[in-house]
Amino acid sequence: MKKSLLFALCTIVSLAIGAQDKTKYLKGAVPEIDGKVVFTKTIQVKGQISDSQLYTLMDKWAKENYDIQKDGLKNRVLLSNQETNTIACYGEKYFEFKRNALALDRAKMTYQLILGIQDGACNATIRTIKYDYSDSKKLLVAEEMITDEYALNKKGDKLNRYYDKFREHTIDSVNSIFKSIDLYLNGFSSSGAVVSGEVKPTSAVSTPVVEKKVEPAPLPIQKVDVEGAVTVDTSVLPSQPAQIESVTITGVATMNGYRQIAPDKIPGNIIKLLGDWTLITSGTADQSNVMTAGWGGLGIFLEKPVSFCFINPEHYSIQTMDKGETYTISFYTEAYKDALRYCGSVSGRDTDKIKGSGLTPIKTPSGATAFAEAWMIFECKKIVEQPIHKDAIVDKSLTNNWNKEGYHKMYIGEIVNVWIK
């Protein structure tokens, strides 16, 4: 009797979990406009950016993702019109439904992606969806395959066989495209399931919880004027995009809009991150400064997770670094390249770089300064500072490239917190 009851309970739980997994594919998940399947999503840039700058970013994204032909797929950019701030792409993607030694069940989805730039936002539309499927002698259209009329039962609480695989794969693919744009522009994605053609944002997390987050999509490497920097021992970091687990660390305050992760969960290749858009912010409550980063590293020192950075002794930044006990290393998407270029091109001696950058300063739990536009922040506590002497340079060819202003000073900081959006 007990075994029967336990089996029945397990069956009910399994069915409930299966039903929950399918809810995002049910009624309203596939939107229609005038009888046509059309998915739309407005992706707002979390910061100040002109429409011309945003168009340039999205034009680059489109070329990187659609000017490619691979595995028999012929993705391409159809139109790039800067006058109207419009980009159109043609996309192809395989849906693999089942594969075994005897058979391969798959279809090829084709679609149009239209990107419109307006008021600091990218308006993305996916339409004209069709499927090339071996079981059909003609192209299948989304309107007769994935709409509520065809793909749902009469009650609307279950997916119909055969149509279900097309509907699920299409919704997942649309979400993936929208999320890719969000990650590219903002370094994080607040997207959830597609509902009525819109990807619902999740609320900001003010208390760390255990959940998954996708790593920001890599951006093209572009150099900025470097005042100081950070790099990394990449052997301790994944070279490919990885999922991140957020964790709760006892006794540490939280930051609104960010979740806390352990230092050994820092995503991506740090050398790549430093090649993109990075800032070091140091100082005290009375005196602080920000500088662009390009040299340094991450690793372990005295059993502590640490960052290494190197600052030119002639730069103003070294004064604030010496006075403060904590500092931050923060990372940004390409959308903020102008602000970071500004930080690397002026001196803090006679300029309020933080104000001039247009970035929004925030305080971390340790009292250090970072910026709300950052998608990831390392909060560091100084534990070692050491000037580099020329006799310490083994490869003497490096001294030829060293700045005449003097050898840099190295700082090692314990990474006490890592915050990520």
ChimeraX attribute file (.defattr): number of C-alpha atoms within 10 A of each C-alpha:
attribute: neighborCount
match mode: 1-to-1
recipient: residues
	/A:1	6
	/A:2	7
	/A:3	8
	/A:4	9
	/A:5	10
	/A:6	11
	/A:7	12
	/A:8	12
	/A:9	12
	/A:10	12
	/A:11	12
	/A:12	12
	/A:13	12
	/A:14	12
	/A:15	12
	/A:16	11
	/A:17	11
	/A:18	11
	/A:19	13
	/A:20	10
	/A:21	10
	/A:22	14
	/A:23	14
	/A:24	18
	/A:25	26
	/A:26	21
	/A:27	21
	/A:28	15
	/A:29	23
	/A:30	26
	/A:31	20
	/A:32	17
	/A:33	9
	/A:34	6
	/A:35	9
	/A:36	16
	/A:37	20
	/A:38	19
	/A:39	25
	/A:40	21
	/A:41	21
	/A:42	18
	/A:43	23
	/A:44	16
	/A:45	18
	/A:46	17
	/A:47	16
	/A:48	13
	/A:49	16
	/A:50	14
	/A:51	18
	/A:52	15
	/A:53	14
	/A:54	22
	/A:55	25
	/A:56	14
	/A:57	15
	/A:58	23
	/A:59	21
	/A:60	14
	/A:61	18
	/A:62	21
	/A:63	15
	/A:64	13
	/A:65	15
	/A:66	19
	/A:67	16
	/A:68	12
	/A:69	12
	/A:70	7
	/A:71	7
	/A:72	9
	/A:73	14
	/A:74	15
	/A:75	21
	/A:76	19
	/A:77	20
	/A:78	16
	/A:79	13
	/A:80	19
	/A:81	12
	/A:82	14
	/A:83	7
	/A:84	11
	/A:85	19
	/A:86	19
	/A:87	21
	/A:88	22
	/A:89	21
	/A:90	19
	/A:91	21
	/A:92	20
	/A:93	18
	/A:94	16
	/A:95	18
	/A:96	13
	/A:97	12
	/A:98	9
	/A:99	10
	/A:100	7
	/A:101	5
	/A:102	5
	/A:103	8
	/A:104	12
	/A:105	13
	/A:106	17
	/A:107	18
	/A:108	16
	/A:109	23
	/A:110	20
	/A:111	18
	/A:112	19
	/A:113	23
	/A:114	19
	/A:115	25
	/A:116	20
	/A:117	24
	/A:118	18
	/A:119	11
	/A:120	19
	/A:121	20
	/A:122	25
	/A:123	17
	/A:124	20
	/A:125	19
	/A:126	23
	/A:127	17
	/A:128	15
	/A:129	21
	/A:130	20
	/A:131	22
	/A:132	17
	/A:133	16
	/A:134	13
	/A:135	9
	/A:136	9
	/A:137	8
	/A:138	10
	/A:139	13
	/A:140	15
	/A:141	17
	/A:142	23
	/A:143	19
	/A:144	15
	/A:145	19
	/A:146	28
	/A:147	22
	/A:148	23
	/A:149	13
	/A:150	17
	/A:151	26
	/A:152	21
	/A:153	15
	/A:154	12
	/A:155	7
	/A:156	14
	/A:157	14
	/A:158	17
	/A:159	23
	/A:160	17
	/A:161	11
	/A:162	10
	/A:163	16
	/A:164	20
	/A:165	17
	/A:166	20
	/A:167	25
	/A:168	19
	/A:169	18
	/A:170	20
	/A:171	20
	/A:172	14
	/A:173	15
	/A:174	21
	/A:175	20
	/A:176	13
	/A:177	14
	/A:178	24
	/A:179	23
	/A:180	19
	/A:181	20
	/A:182	23
	/A:183	23
	/A:184	21
	/A:185	29
	/A:186	26
	/A:187	27
	/A:188	23
	/A:189	23
	/A:190	17
	/A:191	20
	/A:192	14
	/A:193	19
	/A:194	23
	/A:195	18
	/A:196	16
	/A:197	23
	/A:198	19
	/A:199	22
	/A:200	14
	/A:201	11
	/A:202	11
	/A:203	9
	/A:204	12
	/A:205	15
	/A:206	14
	/A:207	15
	/A:208	20
	/A:209	15
	/A:210	13
	/A:211	11
	/A:212	10
	/A:213	17
	/A:214	16
	/A:215	19
	/A:216	25
	/A:217	18
	/A:218	18
	/A:219	19
	/A:220	12
	/A:221	13
	/A:222	11
	/A:223	13
	/A:224	21
	/A:225	16
	/A:226	18
	/A:227	26
	/A:228	26
	/A:229	23
	/A:230	25
	/A:231	23
	/A:232	22
	/A:233	15
	/A:234	16
	/A:235	9
	/A:236	15
	/A:237	18
	/A:238	14
	/A:239	14
	/A:240	11
	/A:241	14
	/A:242	16
	/A:243	15
	/A:244	20
	/A:245	18
	/A:246	20
	/A:247	16
	/A:248	15
	/A:249	14
	/A:250	6
	/A:251	6
	/A:252	13
	/A:253	14
	/A:254	18
	/A:255	19
	/A:256	12
	/A:257	15
	/A:258	21
	/A:259	24
	/A:260	27
	/A:261	22
	/A:262	18
	/A:263	18
	/A:264	12
	/A:265	17
	/A:266	22
	/A:267	24
	/A:268	21
	/A:269	20
	/A:270	22
	/A:271	19
	/A:272	17
	/A:273	21
	/A:274	26
	/A:275	18
	/A:276	22
	/A:277	27
	/A:278	24
	/A:279	28
	/A:280	26
	/A:281	24
	/A:282	28
	/A:283	23
	/A:284	18
	/A:285	10
	/A:286	6
	/A:287	12
	/A:288	22
	/A:289	25
	/A:290	30
	/A:291	31
	/A:292	26
	/A:293	30
	/A:294	26
	/A:295	19
	/A:296	22
	/A:297	20
	/A:298	24
	/A:299	22
	/A:300	13
	/A:301	13
	/A:302	7
	/A:303	8
	/A:304	13
	/A:305	18
	/A:306	24
	/A:307	26
	/A:308	21
	/A:309	24
	/A:310	26
	/A:311	25
	/A:312	20
	/A:313	16
	/A:314	15
	/A:315	16
	/A:316	18
	/A:317	24
	/A:318	20
	/A:319	17
	/A:320	20
	/A:321	24
	/A:322	15
	/A:323	13
	/A:324	17
	/A:325	18
	/A:326	25
	/A:327	29
	/A:328	26
	/A:329	27
	/A:330	27
	/A:331	25
	/A:332	24
	/A:333	23
	/A:334	22
	/A:335	23
	/A:336	23
	/A:337	18
	/A:338	15
	/A:339	18
	/A:340	24
	/A:341	18
	/A:342	19
	/A:343	25
	/A:344	21
	/A:345	15
	/A:346	16
	/A:347	18
	/A:348	19
	/A:349	12
	/A:350	8
	/A:351	11
	/A:352	15
	/A:353	22
	/A:354	22
	/A:355	10
	/A:356	12
	/A:357	16
	/A:358	16
	/A:359	19
	/A:360	13
	/A:361	13
	/A:362	14
	/A:363	12
	/A:364	21
	/A:365	13
	/A:366	17
	/A:367	14
	/A:368	22
	/A:369	27
	/A:370	28
	/A:371	22
	/A:372	20
	/A:373	22
	/A:374	26
	/A:375	21
	/A:376	26
	/A:377	25
	/A:378	24
	/A:379	26
	/A:380	24
	/A:381	21
	/A:382	19
	/A:383	13
	/A:384	11
	/A:385	16
	/A:386	11
	/A:387	14
	/A:388	14
	/A:389	11
	/A:390	14
	/A:391	7
	/A:392	8
	/A:393	11
	/A:394	9
	/A:395	7
	/A:396	11
	/A:397	9
	/A:398	10
	/A:399	13
	/A:400	8
	/A:401	8
	/A:402	12
	/A:403	11
	/A:404	9
	/A:405	10
	/A:406	13
	/A:407	18
	/A:408	22
	/A:409	17
	/A:410	19
	/A:411	21
	/A:412	22
	/A:413	25
	/A:414	24
	/A:415	24
	/A:416	17
	/A:417	22
	/A:418	23
	/A:419	24
	/A:420	24
	/A:421	23
